[in-house]
Amino acid sequence: MGKWKPCKRREFIKKLKKFGFEPPEPGGRHFYMRYKTYTLTLPNNKEYSIPQVKMLLKEIEHGIKKKISLEKWENL
């Protein structure tokens, strides 16, 4: 099993697109990505830290009601 790693914002967006999210949309201070009726607000950092990646994925799991394992995330 691998380890969690920091993730560049562009790479994070690419992985979410592969997962089924729509491309980012501007909206005020942040960009948003949608998955059916769920909307995720994207932080503006150029790179997301390990705790930030874990927090975002936990938020996504709660919103779309699907589990995203580390293995699945690395393979996206």
N, CA, C, O and CB atoms as a CASP TS submission, in Angstrom:
PFRMAT TS
TARGET T0000
AUTHOR 0000-0000-0000
METHOD Language model
MODEL 1
PARENT N/A
ATOM      1  N   MET     1       0.835  -1.180   0.000  1.00  0.00           N
ATOM      2  CA  MET     1       0.000   0.000   0.000  1.00  0.00           C
ATOM      3  C   MET     1       0.879   1.243   0.000  1.00  0.00           C
ATOM      4  O   MET     1       1.886   1.296   0.705  1.00  0.00           O
ATOM      5  CB  MET     1      -0.949  -0.001   1.209  1.00  0.00           C
ATOM      6  N   GLY     2       0.497   2.244  -0.793  1.00  0.00           N
ATOM      7  CA  GLY     2       1.281   3.463  -0.906  1.00  0.00           C
ATOM      8  C   GLY     2       1.066   4.411   0.251  1.00  0.00           C
ATOM      9  O   GLY     2       0.340   4.120   1.202  1.00  0.00           O
ATOM     10  N   LYS     3       1.717   5.556   0.143  1.00  0.00           N
ATOM     11  CA  LYS     3       1.580   6.599   1.159  1.00  0.00           C
ATOM     12  C   LYS     3       0.868   7.792   0.543  1.00  0.00           C
ATOM     13  O   LYS     3       0.918   8.007  -0.668  1.00  0.00           O
ATOM     14  CB  LYS     3       2.967   7.017   1.733  1.00  0.00           C
ATOM     15  N   TRP     4       0.208   8.561   1.393  1.00  0.00           N
ATOM     16  CA  TRP     4      -0.398   9.800   0.932  1.00  0.00           C
ATOM     17  C   TRP     4       0.704  10.763   0.529  1.00  0.00           C
ATOM     18  O   TRP     4       1.760  10.806   1.161  1.00  0.00           O
ATOM     19  CB  TRP     4      -1.306  10.421   2.024  1.00  0.00           C
ATOM     20  N   LYS     5       0.460  11.539  -0.525  1.00  0.00           N
ATOM     21  CA  LYS     5       1.433  12.519  -1.002  1.00  0.00           C
ATOM     22  C   LYS     5       0.731  13.843  -1.257  1.00  0.00           C
ATOM     23  O   LYS     5      -0.466  13.865  -1.542  1.00  0.00           O
ATOM     24  CB  LYS     5       2.142  12.020  -2.287  1.00  0.00           C
ATOM     25  N   PRO     6       1.469  14.955  -1.157  1.00  0.00           N
ATOM     26  CA  PRO     6       0.882  16.235  -1.558  1.00  0.00           C
ATOM     27  C   PRO     6       0.470  16.152  -3.035  1.00  0.00           C
ATOM     28  O   PRO     6       0.991  15.320  -3.778  1.00  0.00           O
ATOM     29  CB  PRO     6       1.892  17.416  -1.323  1.00  0.00           C
ATOM     30  N   CYS     7      -0.444  16.995  -3.449  1.00  0.00           N
ATOM     31  CA  CYS     7      -0.967  16.917  -4.815  1.00  0.00           C
ATOM     32  C   CYS     7      -1.054  18.323  -5.406  1.00  0.00           C
ATOM     33  O   CYS     7      -1.589  19.235  -4.775  1.00  0.00           O
ATOM     34  CB  CYS     7      -2.364  16.223  -4.837  1.00  0.00           C
ATOM     35  N   LYS     8      -0.533  18.490  -6.600  1.00  0.00           N
ATOM     36  CA  LYS     8      -0.661  19.768  -7.307  1.00  0.00           C
ATOM     37  C   LYS     8      -2.132  19.991  -7.639  1.00  0.00           C
ATOM     38  O   LYS     8      -2.877  19.037  -7.865  1.00  0.00           O
ATOM     39  CB  LYS     8       0.219  19.793  -8.608  1.00  0.00           C
ATOM     40  N   ARG     9      -2.542  21.245  -7.668  1.00  0.00           N
ATOM     41  CA  ARG     9      -3.945  21.584  -7.932  1.00  0.00           C
ATOM     42  C   ARG     9      -4.398  21.040  -9.285  1.00  0.00           C
ATOM     43  O   ARG     9      -5.491  20.483  -9.394  1.00  0.00           O
ATOM     44  CB  ARG     9      -4.146  23.106  -7.885  1.00  0.00           C
ATOM     45  N   ARG    10      -3.569  21.197 -10.311  1.00  0.00           N
ATOM     46  CA  ARG    10      -3.932  20.712 -11.651  1.00  0.00           C
ATOM     47  C   ARG    10      -4.124  19.200 -11.672  1.00  0.00           C
ATOM     48  O   ARG    10      -5.041  18.688 -12.315  1.00  0.00           O
ATOM     49  CB  ARG    10      -2.859  21.109 -12.667  1.00  0.00           C
ATOM     50  N   GLU    11      -3.245  18.491 -10.959  1.00  0.00           N
ATOM     51  CA  GLU    11      -3.343  17.031 -10.892  1.00  0.00           C
ATOM     52  C   GLU    11      -4.617  16.624 -10.138  1.00  0.00           C
ATOM     53  O   GLU    11      -5.292  15.671 -10.526  1.00  0.00           O
ATOM     54  CB  GLU    11      -2.083  16.429 -10.201  1.00  0.00           C
ATOM     55  N   PHE    12      -4.936  17.338  -9.075  1.00  0.00           N
ATOM     56  CA  PHE    12      -6.146  17.070  -8.293  1.00  0.00           C
ATOM     57  C   PHE    12      -7.375  17.227  -9.187  1.00  0.00           C
ATOM     58  O   PHE    12      -8.276  16.389  -9.160  1.00  0.00           O
ATOM     59  CB  PHE    12      -6.236  18.021  -7.063  1.00  0.00           C
ATOM     60  N   ILE    13      -7.412  18.295  -9.973  1.00  0.00           N
ATOM     61  CA  ILE    13      -8.541  18.548 -10.879  1.00  0.00           C
ATOM     62  C   ILE    13      -8.639  17.450 -11.934  1.00  0.00           C
ATOM     63  O   ILE    13      -9.739  16.985 -12.233  1.00  0.00           O
ATOM     64  CB  ILE    13      -8.396  19.928 -11.560  1.00  0.00           C
ATOM     65  N   LYS    14      -7.501  17.025 -12.507  1.00  0.00           N
ATOM     66  CA  LYS    14      -7.501  15.944 -13.505  1.00  0.00           C
ATOM     67  C   LYS    14      -8.078  14.662 -12.922  1.00  0.00           C
ATOM     68  O   LYS    14      -8.864  13.976 -13.575  1.00  0.00           O
ATOM     69  CB  LYS    14      -6.076  15.687 -14.023  1.00  0.00           C
ATOM     70  N   LYS    15      -7.689  14.342 -11.691  1.00  0.00           N
ATOM     71  CA  LYS    15      -8.186  13.124 -11.047  1.00  0.00           C
ATOM     72  C   LYS    15      -9.691  13.212 -10.797  1.00  0.00           C
ATOM     73  O   LYS    15     -10.409  12.228 -10.974  1.00  0.00           O
ATOM     74  CB  LYS    15      -7.443  12.878  -9.724  1.00  0.00           C
ATOM     75  N   LEU    16     -10.169  14.390 -10.384  1.00  0.00           N
ATOM     76  CA  LEU    16     -11.603  14.542 -10.148  1.00  0.00           C
ATOM     77  C   LEU    16     -12.383  14.413 -11.460  1.00  0.00           C
ATOM     78  O   LEU    16     -13.482  13.860 -11.470  1.00  0.00           O
ATOM     79  CB  LEU    16     -11.897  15.901  -9.482  1.00  0.00           C
ATOM     80  N   LYS    17     -11.825  14.917 -12.562  1.00  0.00           N
ATOM     81  CA  LYS    17     -12.481  14.772 -13.866  1.00  0.00           C
ATOM     82  C   LYS    17     -12.587  13.299 -14.239  1.00  0.00           C
ATOM     83  O   LYS    17     -13.623  12.855 -14.733  1.00  0.00           O
ATOM     84  CB  LYS    17     -11.709  15.547 -14.959  1.00  0.00           C
ATOM     85  N   LYS    18     -11.511  12.536 -14.002  1.00  0.00           N
ATOM     86  CA  LYS    18     -11.539  11.100 -14.284  1.00  0.00           C
ATOM     87  C   LYS    18     -12.557  10.390 -13.406  1.00  0.00           C
ATOM     88  O   LYS    18     -13.137   9.384 -13.814  1.00  0.00           O
ATOM     89  CB  LYS    18     -10.154  10.487 -14.079  1.00  0.00           C
ATOM     90  N   PHE    19     -12.774  10.902 -12.215  1.00  0.00           N
ATOM     91  CA  PHE    19     -13.731  10.321 -11.271  1.00  0.00           C
ATOM     92  C   PHE    19     -15.170  10.622 -11.670  1.00  0.00           C
ATOM     93  O   PHE    19     -16.096   9.950 -11.216  1.00  0.00           O
ATOM     94  CB  PHE    19     -13.466  10.841  -9.865  1.00  0.00           C
ATOM     95  N   GLY    20     -15.362  11.645 -12.528  1.00  0.00           N
ATOM     96  CA  GLY    20     -16.712  11.958 -12.999  1.00  0.00           C
ATOM     97  C   GLY    20     -17.183  13.370 -12.730  1.00  0.00           C
ATOM     98  O   GLY    20     -18.329  13.703 -13.032  1.00  0.00           O
ATOM     99  N   PHE    21     -16.322  14.217 -12.164  1.00  0.00           N
ATOM    100  CA  PHE    21     -16.682  15.604 -11.912  1.00  0.00           C
ATOM    101  C   PHE    21     -16.636  16.400 -13.214  1.00  0.00           C
ATOM    102  O   PHE    21     -15.889  16.066 -14.134  1.00  0.00           O
ATOM    103  CB  PHE    21     -15.741  16.228 -10.861  1.00  0.00           C
ATOM    104  N   GLU    22     -17.443  17.450 -13.276  1.00  0.00           N
ATOM    105  CA  GLU    22     -17.425  18.365 -14.417  1.00  0.00           C
ATOM    106  C   GLU    22     -16.218  19.294 -14.279  1.00  0.00           C
ATOM    107  O   GLU    22     -15.685  19.446 -13.179  1.00  0.00           O
ATOM    108  CB  GLU    22     -18.758  19.185 -14.505  1.00  0.00           C
ATOM    109  N   PRO    23     -15.771  19.928 -15.393  1.00  0.00           N
ATOM    110  CA  PRO    23     -14.627  20.861 -15.312  1.00  0.00           C
ATOM    111  C   PRO    23     -14.902  22.011 -14.335  1.00  0.00           C
ATOM    112  O   PRO    23     -16.059  22.340 -14.073  1.00  0.00           O
ATOM    113  CB  PRO    23     -14.306  21.434 -16.711  1.00  0.00           C
ATOM    114  N   PRO    24     -13.835  22.622 -13.796  1.00  0.00           N
ATOM    115  CA  PRO    24     -14.007  23.720 -12.835  1.00  0.00           C
ATOM    116  C   PRO    24     -14.750  24.915 -13.440  1.00  0.00           C
ATOM    117  O   PRO    24     -14.579  25.250 -14.612  1.00  0.00           O
ATOM    118  CB  PRO    24     -12.647  24.174 -12.319  1.00  0.00           C
ATOM    119  N   GLU    25     -15.573  25.539 -12.611  1.00  0.00           N
ATOM    120  CA  GLU    25     -16.322  26.734 -13.004  1.00  0.00           C
ATOM    121  C   GLU    25     -15.942  27.873 -12.070  1.00  0.00           C
ATOM    122  O   GLU    25     -15.823  27.660 -10.863  1.00  0.00           O
ATOM    123  CB  GLU    25     -17.864  26.476 -12.971  1.00  0.00           C
ATOM    124  N   PRO    26     -15.748  29.089 -12.602  1.00  0.00           N
ATOM    125  CA  PRO    26     -15.470  30.216 -11.709  1.00  0.00           C
ATOM    126  C   PRO    26     -16.738  30.609 -10.955  1.00  0.00           C
ATOM    127  O   PRO    26     -17.855  30.432 -11.442  1.00  0.00           O
ATOM    128  CB  PRO    26     -14.917  31.424 -12.506  1.00  0.00           C
ATOM    129  N   GLY    27     -16.534  31.144  -9.764  1.00  0.00           N
ATOM    130  CA  GLY    27     -17.690  31.572  -8.983  1.00  0.00           C
ATOM    131  C   GLY    27     -17.237  32.371  -7.787  1.00  0.00           C
ATOM    132  O   GLY    27     -17.079  31.816  -6.699  1.00  0.00           O
ATOM    133  N   GLY    28     -17.025  33.644  -7.958  1.00  0.00           N
ATOM    134  CA  GLY    28     -16.563  34.469  -6.841  1.00  0.00           C
ATOM    135  C   GLY    28     -15.069  34.311  -6.639  1.00  0.00           C
ATOM    136  O   GLY    28     -14.292  34.458  -7.583  1.00  0.00           O
ATOM    137  N   ARG    29     -14.663  34.013  -5.413  1.00  0.00           N
ATOM    138  CA  ARG    29     -13.234  33.909  -5.091  1.00  0.00           C
ATOM    139  C   ARG    29     -12.633  32.542  -5.400  1.00  0.00           C
ATOM    140  O   ARG    29     -11.415  32.408  -5.516  1.00  0.00           O
ATOM    141  CB  ARG    29     -13.021  34.220  -3.639  1.00  0.00           C
ATOM    142  N   HIS    30     -13.487  31.527  -5.532  1.00  0.00           N
ATOM    143  CA  HIS    30     -12.998  30.166  -5.741  1.00  0.00           C
ATOM    144  C   HIS    30     -13.637  29.543  -6.973  1.00  0.00           C
ATOM    145  O   HIS    30     -14.662  30.007  -7.472  1.00  0.00           O
ATOM    146  CB  HIS    30     -13.275  29.301  -4.510  1.00  0.00           C
ATOM    147  N   PHE    31     -12.997  28.468  -7.451  1.00  0.00           N
ATOM    148  CA  PHE    31     -13.588  27.680  -8.517  1.00  0.00           C
ATOM    149  C   PHE    31     -14.386  26.549  -7.881  1.00  0.00           C
ATOM    150  O   PHE    31     -14.139  26.163  -6.739  1.00  0.00           O
ATOM    151  CB  PHE    31     -12.498  27.130  -9.491  1.00  0.00           C
ATOM    152  N   TYR    32     -15.340  26.027  -8.633  1.00  0.00           N
ATOM    153  CA  TYR    32     -16.197  24.953  -8.155  1.00  0.00           C
ATOM    154  C   TYR    32     -16.171  23.808  -9.149  1.00  0.00           C
ATOM    155  O   TYR    32     -15.976  24.021 -10.346  1.00  0.00           O
ATOM    156  CB  TYR    32     -17.639  25.452  -7.935  1.00  0.00           C
ATOM    157  N   MET    33     -16.368  22.594  -8.656  1.00  0.00           N
ATOM    158  CA  MET    33     -16.527  21.431  -9.523  1.00  0.00           C
ATOM    159  C   MET    33     -17.791  20.708  -9.067  1.00  0.00           C
ATOM    160  O   MET    33     -18.080  20.625  -7.873  1.00  0.00           O
ATOM    161  CB  MET    33     -15.259  20.481  -9.472  1.00  0.00           C
ATOM    162  N   ARG    34     -18.533  20.190 -10.033  1.00  0.00           N
ATOM    163  CA  ARG    34     -19.803  19.533  -9.716  1.00  0.00           C
ATOM    164  C   ARG    34     -19.758  18.047 -10.071  1.00  0.00           C
ATOM    165  O   ARG    34     -19.135  17.629 -11.047  1.00  0.00           O
ATOM    166  CB  ARG    34     -20.959  20.218 -10.461  1.00  0.00           C
ATOM    167  N   TYR    35     -20.441  17.281  -9.244  1.00  0.00           N
ATOM    168  CA  TYR    35     -20.657  15.856  -9.484  1.00  0.00           C
ATOM    169  C   TYR    35     -22.136  15.625  -9.236  1.00  0.00           C
ATOM    170  O   TYR    35     -22.578  15.536  -8.090  1.00  0.00           O
ATOM    171  CB  TYR    35     -19.742  14.934  -8.556  1.00  0.00           C
ATOM    172  N   LYS    36     -22.902  15.527 -10.320  1.00  0.00           N
ATOM    173  CA  LYS    36     -24.369  15.450 -10.242  1.00  0.00           C
ATOM    174  C   LYS    36     -24.880  16.646  -9.450  1.00  0.00           C
ATOM    175  O   LYS    36     -24.763  17.774  -9.928  1.00  0.00           O
ATOM    176  CB  LYS    36     -24.837  14.105  -9.581  1.00  0.00           C
ATOM    177  N   THR    37     -25.445  16.446  -8.253  1.00  0.00           N
ATOM    178  CA  THR    37     -25.974  17.577  -7.486  1.00  0.00           C
ATOM    179  C   THR    37     -24.984  18.097  -6.435  1.00  0.00           C
ATOM    180  O   THR    37     -25.254  19.105  -5.782  1.00  0.00           O
ATOM    181  CB  THR    37     -27.269  17.172  -6.806  1.00  0.00           C
ATOM    182  N   TYR    38     -23.855  17.426  -6.269  1.00  0.00           N
ATOM    183  CA  TYR    38     -22.852  17.828  -5.269  1.00  0.00           C
ATOM    184  C   TYR    38     -21.900  18.864  -5.866  1.00  0.00           C
ATOM    185  O   TYR    38     -21.441  18.706  -6.998  1.00  0.00           O
ATOM    186  CB  TYR    38     -22.054  16.591  -4.760  1.00  0.00           C
ATOM    187  N   THR    39     -21.604  19.914  -5.115  1.00  0.00           N
ATOM    188  CA  THR    39     -20.676  20.962  -5.555  1.00  0.00           C
ATOM    189  C   THR    39     -19.508  21.040  -4.582  1.00  0.00           C
ATOM    190  O   THR    39     -19.703  21.154  -3.372  1.00  0.00           O
ATOM    191  CB  THR    39     -21.396  22.341  -5.660  1.00  0.00           C
ATOM    192  N   LEU    40     -18.289  20.978  -5.119  1.00  0.00           N
ATOM    193  CA  LEU    40     -17.063  21.063  -4.325  1.00  0.00           C
ATOM    194  C   LEU    40     -16.386  22.397  -4.593  1.00  0.00           C
ATOM    195  O   LEU    40     -16.172  22.768  -5.747  1.00  0.00           O
ATOM    196  CB  LEU    40     -16.103  19.886  -4.649  1.00  0.00           C
ATOM    197  N   THR    41     -16.050  23.118  -3.534  1.00  0.00           N
ATOM    198  CA  THR    41     -15.292  24.363  -3.651  1.00  0.00           C
ATOM    199  C   THR    41     -13.816  24.007  -3.637  1.00  0.00           C
ATOM    200  O   THR    41     -13.344  23.329  -2.724  1.00  0.00           O
ATOM    201  CB  THR    41     -15.645  25.369  -2.497  1.00  0.00           C
ATOM    202  N   LEU    42     -13.078  24.468  -4.656  1.00  0.00           N
ATOM    203  CA  LEU    42     -11.649  24.171  -4.751  1.00  0.00           C
ATOM    204  C   LEU    42     -10.813  25.265  -4.096  1.00  0.00           C
ATOM    205  O   LEU    42     -10.995  26.443  -4.406  1.00  0.00           O
ATOM    206  CB  LEU    42     -11.237  24.004  -6.215  1.00  0.00           C
ATOM    207  N   PRO    43      -9.907  24.902  -3.202  1.00  0.00           N
ATOM    208  CA  PRO    43      -8.984  25.895  -2.640  1.00  0.00           C
ATOM    209  C   PRO    43      -8.085  26.450  -3.749  1.00  0.00           C
ATOM    210  O   PRO    43      -7.873  25.790  -4.767  1.00  0.00           O
ATOM    211  CB  PRO    43      -8.124  25.268  -1.499  1.00  0.00           C
ATOM    212  N   ASN    44      -7.564  27.645  -3.553  1.00  0.00           N
ATOM    213  CA  ASN    44      -6.756  28.301  -4.579  1.00  0.00           C
ATOM    214  C   ASN    44      -5.261  27.949  -4.539  1.00  0.00           C
ATOM    215  O   ASN    44      -4.514  28.377  -5.419  1.00  0.00           O
ATOM    216  CB  ASN    44      -6.910  29.777  -4.447  1.00  0.00           C
ATOM    217  N   ASN    45      -4.813  27.181  -3.543  1.00  0.00           N
ATOM    218  CA  ASN    45      -3.372  26.869  -3.457  1.00  0.00           C
ATOM    219  C   ASN    45      -2.891  26.169  -4.727  1.00  0.00           C
ATOM    220  O   ASN    45      -3.661  25.479  -5.394  1.00  0.00           O
ATOM    221  CB  ASN    45      -3.079  25.979  -2.220  1.00  0.00           C
ATOM    222  N   LYS    46      -1.608  26.355  -5.054  1.00  0.00           N
ATOM    223  CA  LYS    46      -1.030  25.661  -6.209  1.00  0.00           C
ATOM    224  C   LYS    46      -0.768  24.195  -5.892  1.00  0.00           C
ATOM    225  O   LYS    46      -0.770  23.351  -6.788  1.00  0.00           O
ATOM    226  CB  LYS    46       0.272  26.342  -6.646  1.00  0.00           C
ATOM    227  N   GLU    47      -0.543  23.893  -4.610  1.00  0.00           N
ATOM    228  CA  GLU    47      -0.324  22.510  -4.199  1.00  0.00           C
ATOM    229  C   GLU    47      -1.092  22.267  -2.905  1.00  0.00           C
ATOM    230  O   GLU    47      -1.093  23.101  -1.999  1.00  0.00           O
ATOM    231  CB  GLU    47       1.199  22.205  -4.015  1.00  0.00           C
ATOM    232  N   TYR    48      -1.746  21.108  -2.836  1.00  0.00           N
ATOM    233  CA  TYR    48      -2.495  20.740  -1.644  1.00  0.00           C
ATOM    234  C   TYR    48      -1.635  19.834  -0.771  1.00  0.00           C
ATOM    235  O   TYR    48      -1.043  18.873  -1.261  1.00  0.00           O
ATOM    236  CB  TYR    48      -3.828  20.041  -2.019  1.00  0.00           C
ATOM    237  N   SER    49      -1.566  20.140   0.515  1.00  0.00           N
ATOM    238  CA  SER    49      -0.789  19.339   1.462  1.00  0.00           C
ATOM    239  C   SER    49      -1.514  18.015   1.717  1.00  0.00           C
ATOM    240  O   SER    49      -2.671  17.845   1.331  1.00  0.00           O
ATOM    241  CB  SER    49      -0.567  20.116   2.799  1.00  0.00           C
ATOM    242  N   ILE    50      -0.821  17.085   2.371  1.00  0.00           N
ATOM    243  CA  ILE    50      -1.409  15.783   2.688  1.00  0.00           C
ATOM    244  C   ILE    50      -2.688  15.939   3.521  1.00  0.00           C
ATOM    245  O   ILE    50      -3.710  15.351   3.169  1.00  0.00           O
ATOM    246  CB  ILE    50      -0.391  14.910   3.441  1.00  0.00           C
ATOM    247  N   PRO    51      -2.661  16.718   4.621  1.00  0.00           N
ATOM    248  CA  PRO    51      -3.911  16.881   5.390  1.00  0.00           C
ATOM    249  C   PRO    51      -5.028  17.519   4.563  1.00  0.00           C
ATOM    250  O   PRO    51      -6.199  17.179   4.734  1.00  0.00           O
ATOM    251  CB  PRO    51      -3.652  17.731   6.632  1.00  0.00           C
ATOM    252  N   GLN    52      -4.672  18.440   3.671  1.00  0.00           N
ATOM    253  CA  GLN    52      -5.682  19.095   2.848  1.00  0.00           C
ATOM    254  C   GLN    52      -6.278  18.111   1.834  1.00  0.00           C
ATOM    255  O   GLN    52      -7.488  18.125   1.605  1.00  0.00           O
ATOM    256  CB  GLN    52      -5.073  20.311   2.122  1.00  0.00           C
ATOM    257  N   VAL    53      -5.454  17.265   1.231  1.00  0.00           N
ATOM    258  CA  VAL    53      -5.948  16.254   0.291  1.00  0.00           C
ATOM    259  C   VAL    53      -6.896  15.302   1.014  1.00  0.00           C
ATOM    260  O   VAL    53      -7.977  14.997   0.512  1.00  0.00           O
ATOM    261  CB  VAL    53      -4.770  15.467  -0.349  1.00  0.00           C
ATOM    262  N   LYS    54      -6.488  14.832   2.200  1.00  0.00           N
ATOM    263  CA  LYS    54      -7.336  13.913   2.973  1.00  0.00           C
ATOM    264  C   LYS    54      -8.660  14.568   3.339  1.00  0.00           C
ATOM    265  O   LYS    54      -9.711  13.933   3.252  1.00  0.00           O
ATOM    266  CB  LYS    54      -6.611  13.453   4.247  1.00  0.00           C
ATOM    267  N   MET    55      -8.619  15.840   3.749  1.00  0.00           N
ATOM    268  CA  MET    55      -9.819  16.556   4.136  1.00  0.00           C
ATOM    269  C   MET    55     -10.749  16.735   2.932  1.00  0.00           C
ATOM    270  O   MET    55     -11.959  16.547   3.057  1.00  0.00           O
ATOM    271  CB  MET    55      -9.456  17.917   4.743  1.00  0.00           C
ATOM    272  N   LEU    56     -10.200  17.096   1.771  1.00  0.00           N
ATOM    273  CA  LEU    56     -11.007  17.272   0.571  1.00  0.00           C
ATOM    274  C   LEU    56     -11.647  15.953   0.137  1.00  0.00           C
ATOM    275  O   LEU    56     -12.818  15.921  -0.240  1.00  0.00           O
ATOM    276  CB  LEU    56     -10.152  17.841  -0.561  1.00  0.00           C
ATOM    277  N   LEU    57     -10.876  14.868   0.192  1.00  0.00           N
ATOM    278  CA  LEU    57     -11.416  13.565  -0.206  1.00  0.00           C
ATOM    279  C   LEU    57     -12.503  13.097   0.760  1.00  0.00           C
ATOM    280  O   LEU    57     -13.489  12.491   0.341  1.00  0.00           O
ATOM    281  CB  LEU    57     -10.294  12.523  -0.277  1.00  0.00           C
ATOM    282  N   LYS    58     -12.325  13.377   2.045  1.00  0.00           N
ATOM    283  CA  LYS    58     -13.348  13.017   3.035  1.00  0.00           C
ATOM    284  C   LYS    58     -14.631  13.810   2.768  1.00  0.00           C
ATOM    285  O   LYS    58     -15.735  13.275   2.874  1.00  0.00           O
ATOM    286  CB  LYS    58     -12.834  13.285   4.484  1.00  0.00           C
ATOM    287  N   GLU    59     -14.471  15.088   2.421  1.00  0.00           N
ATOM    288  CA  GLU    59     -15.614  15.936   2.097  1.00  0.00           C
ATOM    289  C   GLU    59     -16.329  15.411   0.843  1.00  0.00           C
ATOM    290  O   GLU    59     -17.558  15.374   0.792  1.00  0.00           O
ATOM    291  CB  GLU    59     -15.159  17.401   1.888  1.00  0.00           C
ATOM    292  N   ILE    60     -15.544  15.005  -0.168  1.00  0.00           N
ATOM    293  CA  ILE    60     -16.106  14.459  -1.406  1.00  0.00           C
ATOM    294  C   ILE    60     -16.857  13.162  -1.116  1.00  0.00           C
ATOM    295  O   ILE    60     -17.979  12.973  -1.586  1.00  0.00           O
ATOM    296  CB  ILE    60     -14.991  14.212  -2.452  1.00  0.00           C
ATOM    297  N   GLU    61     -16.239  12.268  -0.339  1.00  0.00           N
ATOM    298  CA  GLU    61     -16.883  10.995   0.017  1.00  0.00           C
ATOM    299  C   GLU    61     -18.234  11.235   0.682  1.00  0.00           C
ATOM    300  O   GLU    61     -19.216  10.559   0.376  1.00  0.00           O
ATOM    301  CB  GLU    61     -15.974  10.173   0.953  1.00  0.00           C
ATOM    302  N   HIS    62     -18.273  12.196   1.586  1.00  0.00           N
ATOM    303  CA  HIS    62     -19.509  12.511   2.289  1.00  0.00           C
ATOM    304  C   HIS    62     -20.553  13.069   1.319  1.00  0.00           C
ATOM    305  O   HIS    62     -21.735  12.739   1.416  1.00  0.00           O
ATOM    306  CB  HIS    62     -19.239  13.515   3.423  1.00  0.00           C
ATOM    307  N   GLY    63     -20.112  13.917   0.382  1.00  0.00           N
ATOM    308  CA  GLY    63     -21.037  14.568  -0.551  1.00  0.00           C
ATOM    309  C   GLY    63     -21.591  13.642  -1.614  1.00  0.00           C
ATOM    310  O   GLY    63     -22.770  13.728  -1.959  1.00  0.00           O
ATOM    311  N   ILE    64     -20.744  12.742  -2.146  1.00  0.00           N
ATOM    312  CA  ILE    64     -21.212  11.870  -3.231  1.00  0.00           C
ATOM    313  C   ILE    64     -21.586  10.472  -2.741  1.00  0.00           C
ATOM    314  O   ILE    64     -22.095   9.650  -3.502  1.00  0.00           O
ATOM    315  CB  ILE    64     -20.144  11.760  -4.303  1.00  0.00           C
ATOM    316  N   LYS    65     -21.326  10.221  -1.468  1.00  0.00           N
ATOM    317  CA  LYS    65     -21.659   8.945  -0.828  1.00  0.00           C
ATOM    318  C   LYS    65     -20.987   7.748  -1.501  1.00  0.00           C
ATOM    319  O   LYS    65     -21.603   6.700  -1.698  1.00  0.00           O
ATOM    320  CB  LYS    65     -23.159   8.747  -0.831  1.00  0.00           C
ATOM    321  N   LYS    66     -19.710   7.928  -1.849  1.00  0.00           N
ATOM    322  CA  LYS    66     -18.878   6.845  -2.374  1.00  0.00           C
ATOM    323  C   LYS    66     -17.542   6.884  -1.656  1.00  0.00           C
ATOM    324  O   LYS    66     -17.037   7.961  -1.339  1.00  0.00           O
ATOM    325  CB  LYS    66     -18.688   6.967  -3.922  1.00  0.00           C
ATOM    326  N   LYS    67     -16.973   5.734  -1.400  1.00  0.00           N
ATOM    327  CA  LYS    67     -15.679   5.633  -0.723  1.00  0.00           C
ATOM    328  C   LYS    67     -14.557   5.787  -1.751  1.00  0.00           C
ATOM    329  O   LYS    67     -14.614   5.196  -2.830  1.00  0.00           O
ATOM    330  CB  LYS    67     -15.551   4.275   0.036  1.00  0.00           C
ATOM    331  N   ILE    68     -13.541   6.579  -1.415  1.00  0.00           N
ATOM    332  CA  ILE    68     -12.368   6.748  -2.274  1.00  0.00           C
ATOM    333  C   ILE    68     -11.155   6.294  -1.471  1.00  0.00           C
ATOM    334  O   ILE    68     -10.705   7.001  -0.569  1.00  0.00           O
ATOM    335  CB  ILE    68     -12.209   8.244  -2.767  1.00  0.00           C
ATOM    336  N   SER    69     -10.632   5.133  -1.793  1.00  0.00           N
ATOM    337  CA  SER    69      -9.460   4.614  -1.080  1.00  0.00           C
ATOM    338  C   SER    69      -8.190   5.251  -1.640  1.00  0.00           C
ATOM    339  O   SER    69      -8.200   5.834  -2.724  1.00  0.00           O
ATOM    340  CB  SER    69      -9.386   3.065  -1.191  1.00  0.00           C
ATOM    341  N   LEU    70      -7.101   5.130  -0.888  1.00  0.00           N
ATOM    342  CA  LEU    70      -5.810   5.643  -1.341  1.00  0.00           C
ATOM    343  C   LEU    70      -5.412   4.971  -2.657  1.00  0.00           C
ATOM    344  O   LEU    70      -4.916   5.626  -3.573  1.00  0.00           O
ATOM    345  CB  LEU    70      -4.721   5.412  -0.264  1.00  0.00           C
ATOM    346  N   GLU    71      -5.633   3.675  -2.736  1.00  0.00           N
ATOM    347  CA  GLU    71      -5.289   2.912  -3.932  1.00  0.00           C
ATOM    348  C   GLU    71      -6.071   3.424  -5.145  1.00  0.00           C
ATOM    349  O   GLU    71      -5.507   3.624  -6.221  1.00  0.00           O
ATOM    350  CB  GLU    71      -5.567   1.412  -3.711  1.00  0.00           C
ATOM    351  N   LYS    72      -7.361   3.630  -4.957  1.00  0.00           N
ATOM    352  CA  LYS    72      -8.213   4.120  -6.037  1.00  0.00           C
ATOM    353  C   LYS    72      -7.765   5.526  -6.449  1.00  0.00           C
ATOM    354  O   LYS    72      -7.705   5.835  -7.639  1.00  0.00           O
ATOM    355  CB  LYS    72      -9.705   4.123  -5.601  1.00  0.00           C
ATOM    356  N   TRP    73      -7.452   6.381  -5.461  1.00  0.00           N
ATOM    357  CA  TRP    73      -7.033   7.759  -5.734  1.00  0.00           C
ATOM    358  C   TRP    73      -5.719   7.769  -6.534  1.00  0.00           C
ATOM    359  O   TRP    73      -5.580   8.544  -7.480  1.00  0.00           O
ATOM    360  CB  TRP    73      -6.865   8.551  -4.402  1.00  0.00           C
ATOM    361  N   GLU    74      -4.767   6.924  -6.165  1.00  0.00           N
ATOM    362  CA  GLU    74      -3.483   6.886  -6.875  1.00  0.00           C
ATOM    363  C   GLU    74      -3.648   6.388  -8.310  1.00  0.00           C
ATOM    364  O   GLU    74      -2.884   6.786  -9.190  1.00  0.00           O
ATOM    365  CB  GLU    74      -2.491   5.991  -6.127  1.00  0.00           C
ATOM    366  N   ASN    75      -4.637   5.523  -8.557  1.00  0.00           N
ATOM    367  CA  ASN    75      -4.826   4.961  -9.884  1.00  0.00           C
ATOM    368  C   ASN    75      -5.642   5.847 -10.824  1.00  0.00           C
ATOM    369  O   ASN    75      -5.755   5.544 -12.011  1.00  0.00           O
ATOM    370  CB  ASN    75      -5.485   3.636  -9.765  1.00  0.00           C
ATOM    371  N   LEU    76      -6.207   6.929 -10.313  1.00  0.00           N
ATOM    372  CA  LEU    76      -6.962   7.830 -11.174  1.00  0.00           C
ATOM    373  C   LEU    76      -6.035   8.615 -12.076  1.00  0.00           C
ATOM    374  O   LEU    76      -6.496   9.430 -12.876  1.00  0.00           O
ATOM    375  CB  LEU    76      -7.812   8.778 -10.343  1.00  0.00           C
TER
END
